[in-house]
Amino acid sequence: MSIDYTLLVQIVLFVALWLVLKRLWFDPALRVIRERTARSEGAVREARAIQAEAERLRAEHAAGLDQAKGEAHTEMQEMLRQAEAEQQRLIAEARAEAQRTLSDVRAQVADEVAGARLGLRDSAGEIARIVAQKILGRPA
């Protein structure tokens, strides 16, 4: 193989074509690739930031739910204690009212029994006289 001027022309044409292609094709293509890479990395960073924010919000929400459940449980326990106290109060009032009613009824029955005894005592003489008349067959 012999080296002549055509090889030099080919080398010059290759370098010229390489420079033209570098300026018109390779540099813009590499710039587009770098921009896409930068946008992709930015989007990935943004997605990670959004994911971290979502995780933080989820944790806050879970903590808020736990706190609300705790408060609701505490309120429910307090309401139950109040209801039990109210129930005990109502039962005590009902028992007191029942005792008062029972005392009133006992007093009324005692009065009626005393009245009936007095009535029987008053009537006992009359009844004895009527029984004696019936037995003896004559007026007493």
Phi and psi in degrees as GROMACS dihedral restraints (atoms count N, CA, C in turn):
[ dihedral_restraints ]
;  ai    aj    ak    al  type     phi  dphi    fc
    3     4     5     6     1  -110.4    20    10
    4     5     6     7     1   144.6    20    10
    6     7     8     9     1   -97.1    20    10
    7     8     9    10     1   123.1    20    10
    9    10    11    12     1  -132.3    20    10
   10    11    12    13     1  -169.6    20    10
   12    13    14    15     1   -69.0    20    10
   13    14    15    16     1   -21.5    20    10
   15    16    17    18     1   -67.0    20    10
   16    17    18    19     1   -30.5    20    10
   18    19    20    21     1   -66.5    20    10
   19    20    21    22     1   -41.3    20    10
   21    22    23    24     1   -65.0    20    10
   22    23    24    25     1   -38.1    20    10
   24    25    26    27     1   -65.0    20    10
   25    26    27    28     1   -42.5    20    10
   27    28    29    30     1   -64.1    20    10
   28    29    30    31     1   -39.2    20    10
   30    31    32    33     1   -65.9    20    10
   31    32    33    34     1   -43.8    20    10
   33    34    35    36     1   -64.1    20    10
   34    35    36    37     1   -43.1    20    10
   36    37    38    39     1   -64.0    20    10
   37    38    39    40     1   -39.7    20    10
   39    40    41    42     1   -63.5    20    10
   40    41    42    43     1   -46.3    20    10
   42    43    44    45     1   -65.1    20    10
   43    44    45    46     1   -41.3    20    10
   45    46    47    48     1   -63.9    20    10
   46    47    48    49     1   -46.2    20    10
   48    49    50    51     1   -62.8    20    10
   49    50    51    52     1   -40.5    20    10
   51    52    53    54     1   -62.6    20    10
   52    53    54    55     1   -44.0    20    10
   54    55    56    57     1   -64.7    20    10
   55    56    57    58     1   -43.5    20    10
   57    58    59    60     1   -64.1    20    10
   58    59    60    61     1   -46.8    20    10
   60    61    62    63     1   -65.1    20    10
   61    62    63    64     1   -38.0    20    10
   63    64    65    66     1   -61.2    20    10
   64    65    66    67     1   -47.0    20    10
   66    67    68    69     1   -70.6    20    10
   67    68    69    70     1   -41.1    20    10
   69    70    71    72     1   -92.1    20    10
   70    71    72    73     1   -25.7    20    10
   72    73    74    75     1  -119.7    20    10
   73    74    75    76     1   -58.2    20    10
   75    76    77    78     1   -66.1    20    10
   76    77    78    79     1   -47.2    20    10
   78    79    80    81     1   -62.0    20    10
   79    80    81    82     1   -48.1    20    10
   81    82    83    84     1   -62.0    20    10
   82    83    84    85     1   -39.6    20    10
   84    85    86    87     1   -64.8    20    10
   85    86    87    88     1   -43.6    20    10
   87    88    89    90     1   -65.8    20    10
   88    89    90    91     1   -37.3    20    10
   90    91    92    93     1   -63.5    20    10
   91    92    93    94     1   -43.8    20    10
   93    94    95    96     1   -62.1    20    10
   94    95    96    97     1   -42.5    20    10
   96    97    98    99     1   -63.2    20    10
   97    98    99   100     1   -44.2    20    10
   99   100   101   102     1   -62.6    20    10
  100   101   102   103     1   -42.6    20    10
  102   103   104   105     1   -63.1    20    10
  103   104   105   106     1   -43.1    20    10
  105   106   107   108     1   -63.2    20    10
  106   107   108   109     1   -41.3    20    10
  108   109   110   111     1   -63.4    20    10
  109   110   111   112     1   -44.4    20    10
  111   112   113   114     1   -63.4    20    10
  112   113   114   115     1   -42.9    20    10
  114   115   116   117     1   -64.6    20    10
  115   116   117   118     1   -41.5    20    10
  117   118   119   120     1   -63.3    20    10
  118   119   120   121     1   -45.0    20    10
  120   121   122   123     1   -64.6    20    10
  121   122   123   124     1   -38.9    20    10
  123   124   125   126     1   -63.5    20    10
  124   125   126   127     1   -42.2    20    10
  126   127   128   129     1   -65.1    20    10
  127   128   129   130     1   -39.2    20    10
  129   130   131   132     1   -64.9    20    10
  130   131   132   133     1   -44.3    20    10
  132   133   134   135     1   -61.5    20    10
  133   134   135   136     1   -43.5    20    10
  135   136   137   138     1   -63.9    20    10
  136   137   138   139     1   -41.9    20    10
  138   139   140   141     1   -62.9    20    10
  139   140   141   142     1   -40.1    20    10
  141   142   143   144     1   -65.2    20    10
  142   143   144   145     1   -40.5    20    10
  144   145   146   147     1   -64.3    20    10
  145   146   147   148     1   -42.3    20    10
  147   148   149   150     1   -64.3    20    10
  148   149   150   151     1   -41.2    20    10
  150   151   152   153     1   -63.9    20    10
  151   152   153   154     1   -42.3    20    10
  153   154   155   156     1   -64.1    20    10
  154   155   156   157     1   -41.6    20    10
  156   157   158   159     1   -64.2    20    10
  157   158   159   160     1   -41.7    20    10
  159   160   161   162     1   -63.0    20    10
  160   161   162   163     1   -40.6    20    10
  162   163   164   165     1   -65.2    20    10
  163   164   165   166     1   -40.8    20    10
  165   166   167   168     1   -63.4    20    10
  166   167   168   169     1   -44.4    20    10
  168   169   170   171     1   -64.7    20    10
  169   170   171   172     1   -38.7    20    10
  171   172   173   174     1   -62.8    20    10
  172   173   174   175     1   -41.8    20    10
  174   175   176   177     1   -65.1    20    10
  175   176   177   178     1   -42.0    20    10
  177   178   179   180     1   -61.4    20    10
  178   179   180   181     1   -43.6    20    10
  180   181   182   183     1   -62.2    20    10
  181   182   183   184     1   -44.9    20    10
  183   184   185   186     1   -63.0    20    10
  184   185   186   187     1   -41.4    20    10
  186   187   188   189     1   -64.8    20    10
  187   188   189   190     1   -41.1    20    10
  189   190   191   192     1   -63.0    20    10
  190   191   192   193     1   -41.1    20    10
  192   193   194   195     1   -63.8    20    10
  193   194   195   196     1   -44.0    20    10
  195   196   197   198     1   -61.3    20    10
  196   197   198   199     1   -42.7    20    10
  198   199   200   201     1   -64.0    20    10
  199   200   201   202     1   -43.8    20    10
  201   202   203   204     1   -63.5    20    10
  202   203   204   205     1   -40.1    20    10
  204   205   206   207     1   -63.1    20    10
  205   206   207   208     1   -42.2    20    10
  207   208   209   210     1   -62.5    20    10
  208   209   210   211     1   -44.9    20    10
  210   211   212   213     1   -63.9    20    10
  211   212   213   214     1   -41.6    20    10
  213   214   215   216     1   -63.9    20    10
  214   215   216   217     1   -40.4    20    10
  216   217   218   219     1   -63.5    20    10
  217   218   219   220     1   -43.9    20    10
  219   220   221   222     1   -62.5    20    10
  220   221   222   223     1   -45.7    20    10
  222   223   224   225     1   -61.4    20    10
  223   224   225   226     1   -41.7    20    10
  225   226   227   228     1   -63.6    20    10
  226   227   228   229     1   -42.4    20    10
  228   229   230   231     1   -62.2    20    10
  229   230   231   232     1   -42.5    20    10
  231   232   233   234     1   -63.9    20    10
  232   233   234   235     1   -42.3    20    10
  234   235   236   237     1   -63.6    20    10
  235   236   237   238     1   -39.7    20    10
  237   238   239   240     1   -64.1    20    10
  238   239   240   241     1   -42.5    20    10
  240   241   242   243     1   -62.3    20    10
  241   242   243   244     1   -42.9    20    10
  243   244   245   246     1   -63.9    20    10
  244   245   246   247     1   -41.8    20    10
  246   247   248   249     1   -64.6    20    10
  247   248   249   250     1   -41.1    20    10
  249   250   251   252     1   -64.1    20    10
  250   251   252   253     1   -41.2    20    10
  252   253   254   255     1   -64.0    20    10
  253   254   255   256     1   -43.0    20    10
  255   256   257   258     1   -63.0    20    10
  256   257   258   259     1   -41.5    20    10
  258   259   260   261     1   -61.8    20    10
  259   260   261   262     1   -45.4    20    10
  261   262   263   264     1   -62.3    20    10
  262   263   264   265     1   -41.3    20    10
  264   265   266   267     1   -62.5    20    10
  265   266   267   268     1   -45.9    20    10
  267   268   269   270     1   -63.8    20    10
  268   269   270   271     1   -39.9    20    10
  270   271   272   273     1   -64.1    20    10
  271   272   273   274     1   -43.4    20    10
  273   274   275   276     1   -62.4    20    10
  274   275   276   277     1   -42.9    20    10
  276   277   278   279     1   -62.2    20    10
  277   278   279   280     1   -42.9    20    10
  279   280   281   282     1   -64.3    20    10
  280   281   282   283     1   -41.5    20    10
  282   283   284   285     1   -63.5    20    10
  283   284   285   286     1   -43.6    20    10
  285   286   287   288     1   -62.4    20    10
  286   287   288   289     1   -43.0    20    10
  288   289   290   291     1   -63.8    20    10
  289   290   291   292     1   -41.4    20    10
  291   292   293   294     1   -63.7    20    10
  292   293   294   295     1   -40.8    20    10
  294   295   296   297     1   -64.1    20    10
  295   296   297   298     1   -42.7    20    10
  297   298   299   300     1   -62.6    20    10
  298   299   300   301     1   -44.7    20    10
  300   301   302   303     1   -62.9    20    10
  301   302   303   304     1   -43.6    20    10
  303   304   305   306     1   -62.8    20    10
  304   305   306   307     1   -42.7    20    10
  306   307   308   309     1   -62.8    20    10
  307   308   309   310     1   -43.8    20    10
  309   310   311   312     1   -61.5    20    10
  310   311   312   313     1   -44.3    20    10
  312   313   314   315     1   -65.1    20    10
  313   314   315   316     1   -43.1    20    10
  315   316   317   318     1   -61.4    20    10
  316   317   318   319     1   -43.4    20    10
  318   319   320   321     1   -63.4    20    10
  319   320   321   322     1   -42.5    20    10
  321   322   323   324     1   -64.1    20    10
  322   323   324   325     1   -43.5    20    10
  324   325   326   327     1   -64.0    20    10
  325   326   327   328     1   -42.1    20    10
  327   328   329   330     1   -62.1    20    10
  328   329   330   331     1   -41.2    20    10
  330   331   332   333     1   -63.3    20    10
  331   332   333   334     1   -43.6    20    10
  333   334   335   336     1   -65.1    20    10
  334   335   336   337     1   -40.4    20    10
  336   337   338   339     1   -64.9    20    10
  337   338   339   340     1   -43.2    20    10
  339   340   341   342     1   -62.7    20    10
  340   341   342   343     1   -42.8    20    10
  342   343   344   345     1   -62.9    20    10
  343   344   345   346     1   -42.0    20    10
  345   346   347   348     1   -65.3    20    10
  346   347   348   349     1   -39.7    20    10
  348   349   350   351     1   -64.1    20    10
  349   350   351   352     1   -43.4    20    10
  351   352   353   354     1   -62.1    20    10
  352   353   354   355     1   -42.3    20    10
  354   355   356   357     1   -62.5    20    10
  355   356   357   358     1   -40.7    20    10
  357   358   359   360     1   -68.4    20    10
  358   359   360   361     1   -38.9    20    10
  360   361   362   363     1   -62.8    20    10
  361   362   363   364     1   -43.7    20    10
  363   364   365   366     1   -66.1    20    10
  364   365   366   367     1   -37.2    20    10
  366   367   368   369     1   -82.2    20    10
  367   368   369   370     1   -16.4    20    10
  369   370   371   372     1   -59.3    20    10
  370   371   372   373     1   -42.8    20    10
  372   373   374   375     1   -62.4    20    10
  373   374   375   376     1   -44.4    20    10
  375   376   377   378     1   -64.2    20    10
  376   377   378   379     1   -43.4    20    10
  378   379   380   381     1   -63.7    20    10
  379   380   381   382     1   -41.8    20    10
  381   382   383   384     1   -62.5    20    10
  382   383   384   385     1   -42.5    20    10
  384   385   386   387     1   -62.5    20    10
  385   386   387   388     1   -42.5    20    10
  387   388   389   390     1   -66.4    20    10
  388   389   390   391     1   -41.2    20    10
  390   391   392   393     1   -64.1    20    10
  391   392   393   394     1   -42.9    20    10
  393   394   395   396     1   -63.3    20    10
  394   395   396   397     1   -40.4    20    10
  396   397   398   399     1   -61.5    20    10
  397   398   399   400     1   -43.0    20    10
  399   400   401   402     1   -68.1    20    10
  400   401   402   403     1   -40.4    20    10
  402   403   404   405     1   -72.5    20    10
  403   404   405   406     1   -46.0    20    10
  405   406   407   408     1   -81.3    20    10
  406   407   408   409     1   -23.5    20    10
  408   409   410   411     1    78.9    20    10
  409   410   411   412     1    12.3    20    10
  411   412   413   414     1  -134.7    20    10
  412   413   414   415     1   161.9    20    10
  414   415   416   417     1   -75.2    20    10
  415   416   417   418     1   142.2    20    10
